[in-house]
Each structure stands twice: as C-alpha cells, then as structure tokens.
Amino acid sequence: MALGASHENGHALADSIVAAEAAGQPSVGFAHLIDYLEALAAGRIDGKAEPALTRPAPAIILSDAGGGIAHTGFDRGFADIVSAARSFGLALFVQKNAFTCGALGFFAGRLAQQGMVAIAATNGPALIAPQGATKPVYCTNPLAFAAPCADAPPLLIDQSSSATAFVNIRSAAAAGKPIPKGWAIDAQGRPTTDAKAAMKGALLAFGGTRGANIALMVEVLAAGLSGANWSLDAPPFDAGSESPGTGLFVLAIDPKLIDPRFEERLAVQSSRLAVDYGVHVPGMAKAKALRCAARDGVFLPKALHRRIVDVLGAPLRSVQNHLI
C-alpha cells in the first residue's frame, strides 16, 4: 500500500506471500515480495487495478486482471468457484492480464481446503528453451494439483516445467554459486553450470521433450484459453514498466458428487504409500511447516528484511522495528 497498492490488492498479495513463507517456500515468499514491490514502484503492476469478472456460462468465471496482481481476481471469484463446483460438479476460473502469480499451489490448495480437487496452470515471460532450441520460448509454466484428504492435510503438488525454478538460478547467481548440470544453457545455447551465464541464456525443461510438452500444455491452458500473452510475447517481470500480462487457469472438481468417500479413500491410500512403501507424498512437508509457523511465526534473514525496507522507503522506516 505504501507503493500505491489498494487495500484489497495489498492484502491479497500479502496473504499469498505469508502463506508461501509459512509453508517453507522462501523463494516465493518474502524474497519474492521484493519482485512485487519493485514492480509496483516501476509500474509493472497497477496497484489500483480492479479485476473485471464475467460469467459466460454458469460454471465458467473469466477475469481480466487489468495489469494488476493475479490474486485479487481469484479472491473475488473464489466463493463463486466453490459454489459452482458444488452445483455442477466442476467450475473453471480463467484469467488474463496479470502479473506472475508466485506460488501456484496457493490457488489449488485453497480449493482443496474447501473439499475440491483442483488443477492450476500459469505462464509468464519466456525462460525455458526446449530440447534443440537455443532461445527461451516458454516460461517455467508450473502446474499445481491439490486434493482433500480426510483428517489430514491436502495432497498438494506444485512444480515447474523447468528442471528448476528461475528463482533458484537467480539466487545462485547472486551468491556466486554454481548450478547442477542439466538446469540451464548459456546465451550461445551451450550447457552451463555458471548461474550468471544461465541468467543470460535459458532454463531447460525437466525430462527433455516430455517436460517441454508439459510447458506447452500449460501455455495453452493458461494463455491460450484466456487470451493472455504467450510467453514469447510477455514483457519481463523484473524490468521495464509493462505488465507481463500472464494467464491463469484453475479447474475445481467436487469429488463428493462422484464418490462420497473420496477423501477417506485418498487418506488411506496416501498413508499406505508413505508408511508401507516409503513414497514421498507431496503436501505433508508444507503442512508441517505451516503448523510450525502458526506456533512460532516466520523468521526472516536480517539482510532480506533490510532489502524490503529499502525498497519500501520512507513510508515504513518509522515502523521498521515492528516488522521484525
């Protein structure tokens, strides 16, 4: 709000940032908040944007974010998404013209907490070069999936189509650390373990062509259906004054209309996989981190706190001590 965001937009963004940090995802938590603050200051995010929601069909909600953040339109449509899914079995939320949405699992996870099975997809500026290409054509194009479990945290999968998230490359470059083989190529299209060279080149898709296929599928769902910018056409999220104009696709399904015992069956299956077969069940670690954060709060490195205060400037300097 100190940088021009409306009360509604500021709170929508804050909720997502705190949720990511509390869930043990610092790269898309307060560290990523700096990207949003700098984008507000530069005009890449319209802090006063009012998302425009329409209902072309009873189970479809369209949102034009108007150059603002991705979260406000979803917040405004959330109750209708849940209500439509309970009435029709499924509901679809599709959005265009937004800034990048940060932790994608935040959207799917909220629906799982309401008893929905949810799939979410989003795109952004081009960062991934598919196998054989030397220039980026897709964003990291993450895909998230969440499903409710009886008497247990939701199953929650949130992963990018790239071998790693862009923020991990950026963090390694800032720290002067190397990156593993297979993560990126340099500006000449050569494999590199130099994070700074990777910043000038492109990320690689996980699993080669198969990962690139997932990135393309996400691109069609998030940008194709919504009318948002294709990744090739999206302005950068960390430079300039234009919004990347990204898309968001969220599908909610009410499993109880198909199988009333779905949540119980998934809980038993998840426990069997974890206990009897040693399978990592996504979502459990985030749920544990959330419980710890609810008890102990979240802790920020002093250097990160200083950076946030420096970006915010004078309006918050007087309350700096209260933010620690």
QUINORQUI-V89819 format. One record per residue. N is the residue number from 1. RES is the residue in one letter. PHI is phi as a letter, one per 20 degrees, with the letter a starting at -180 (999 if undefined). PSI is psi in whole degrees, 0 to 359 (NA if undefined). Layout:
n->[N/N]
res->[RES/RES]
phi->[PHI/PHI]
psi->[PSI/PSI]
//
This chain:
n->[1/2/3/4/5/6/7/8/9/10/11/12/13/14/15/16/17/18/19/20/21/22/23/24/25/26/27/28/29/30/31/32/33/34/35/36/37/38/39/40/41/42/43/44/45/46/47/48/49/50/51/52/53/54/55/56/57/58/59/60/61/62/63/64/65/66/67/68/69/70/71/72/73/74/75/76/77/78/79/80/81/82/83/84/85/86/87/88/89/90/91/92/93/94/95/96/97/98/99/100/101/102/103/104/105/106/107/108/109/110/111/112/113/114/115/116/117/118/119/120/121/122/123/124/125/126/127/128/129/130/131/132/133/134/135/136/137/138/139/140/141/142/143/144/145/146/147/148/149/150/151/152/153/154/155/156/157/158/159/160/161/162/163/164/165/166/167/168/169/170/171/172/173/174/175/176/177/178/179/180/181/182/183/184/185/186/187/188/189/190/191/192/193/194/195/196/197/198/199/200/201/202/203/204/205/206/207/208/209/210/211/212/213/214/215/216/217/218/219/220/221/222/223/224/225/226/227/228/229/230/231/232/233/234/235/236/237/238/239/240/241/242/243/244/245/246/247/248/249/250/251/252/253/254/255/256/257/258/259/260/261/262/263/264/265/266/267/268/269/270/271/272/273/274/275/276/277/278/279/280/281/282/283/284/285/286/287/288/289/290/291/292/293/294/295/296/297/298/299/300/301/302/303/304/305/306/307/308/309/310/311/312/313/314/315/316/317/318/319/320/321/322/323/324]
res->[M/A/L/G/A/S/H/E/N/G/H/A/L/A/D/S/I/V/A/A/E/A/A/G/Q/P/S/V/G/F/A/H/L/I/D/Y/L/E/A/L/A/A/G/R/I/D/G/K/A/E/P/A/L/T/R/P/A/P/A/I/I/L/S/D/A/G/G/G/I/A/H/T/G/F/D/R/G/F/A/D/I/V/S/A/A/R/S/F/G/L/A/L/F/V/Q/K/N/A/F/T/C/G/A/L/G/F/F/A/G/R/L/A/Q/Q/G/M/V/A/I/A/A/T/N/G/P/A/L/I/A/P/Q/G/A/T/K/P/V/Y/C/T/N/P/L/A/F/A/A/P/C/A/D/A/P/P/L/L/I/D/Q/S/S/S/A/T/A/F/V/N/I/R/S/A/A/A/A/G/K/P/I/P/K/G/W/A/I/D/A/Q/G/R/P/T/T/D/A/K/A/A/M/K/G/A/L/L/A/F/G/G/T/R/G/A/N/I/A/L/M/V/E/V/L/A/A/G/L/S/G/A/N/W/S/L/D/A/P/P/F/D/A/G/S/E/S/P/G/T/G/L/F/V/L/A/I/D/P/K/L/I/D/P/R/F/E/E/R/L/A/V/Q/S/S/R/L/A/V/D/Y/G/V/H/V/P/G/M/A/K/A/K/A/L/R/C/A/A/R/D/G/V/F/L/P/K/A/L/H/R/R/I/V/D/V/L/G/A/P/L/R/S/V/Q/N/H/L/I]
phi->[999/f/d/o/f/f/g/f/f/f/f/f/f/g/g/f/f/f/f/f/f/f/e/n/d/f/f/d/e/f/f/f/g/g/f/f/f/f/f/f/f/e/n/f/d/e/f/d/g/d/f/d/d/c/c/f/b/g/d/c/c/d/c/d/f/m/n/e/e/f/f/f/f/f/g/f/e/g/f/f/f/f/f/f/f/f/e/d/n/b/b/c/d/c/c/c/m/c/f/g/e/m/f/f/f/g/f/f/f/f/f/f/f/e/n/e/e/c/c/c/b/b/c/a/g/f/c/d/d/f/g/n/e/d/c/f/c/d/e/f/k/f/c/c/b/c/b/f/c/f/l/b/f/f/f/b/d/b/b/e/e/e/f/b/f/g/f/f/f/f/f/f/f/f/e/m/d/f/d/f/f/n/e/b/c/e/f/e/n/e/g/b/d/e/f/f/f/f/f/e/d/b/f/d/f/f/m/m/f/f/f/f/f/f/g/f/g/f/g/f/f/e/e/f/f/e/n/f/f/f/g/f/d/e/f/f/e/c/b/m/c/d/f/f/l/e/d/b/c/c/d/d/c/e/f/f/f/d/b/g/e/g/f/f/f/f/f/f/f/f/f/f/f/f/e/e/c/m/e/f/e/f/o/f/f/f/f/f/f/f/f/f/f/f/e/d/n/d/d/d/f/g/f/f/g/f/f/f/f/f/f/f/m/g/g/d/f/f/d/g/f/f/e/f]
psi->[327/335/17/2/145/164/315/313/320/317/323/317/315/319/317/322/313/319/317/316/315/331/6/30/67/333/335/17/235/333/323/338/325/321/318/317/316/324/323/315/325/349/3/338/128/104/341/6/140/107/139/116/137/161/85/341/158/329/12/129/120/141/133/110/347/27/8/202/163/338/329/316/319/319/315/325/356/310/322/325/311/315/317/320/322/332/318/356/333/160/150/128/125/132/149/171/44/161/164/148/4/229/108/329/340/322/310/321/323/324/323/327/342/13/12/146/129/144/132/145/145/158/185/193/148/126/341/134/116/166/128/341/155/354/150/141/337/160/185/346/70/159/131/147/134/147/141/143/137/130/31/161/155/148/130/113/129/105/150/166/350/165/336/167/149/322/333/321/315/319/319/320/318/327/355/28/150/164/157/156/146/357/325/168/161/186/338/4/14/142/140/151/6/112/324/322/324/326/334/353/245/154/161/148/148/143/22/232/326/318/322/326/320/317/320/319/314/319/317/317/313/314/321/310/325/338/13/173/133/154/323/333/357/127/155/151/350/16/158/191/7/142/143/344/49/169/160/133/124/121/127/133/133/103/337/337/345/314/105/338/17/311/320/317/320/323/316/316/318/317/318/316/316/314/314/333/0/25/137/118/111/138/334/317/320/319/320/317/321/320/319/319/322/328/317/351/185/152/130/142/141/323/321/318/318/319/317/315/321/319/319/328/202/322/333/359/326/340/21/316/331/347/348/NA]
//
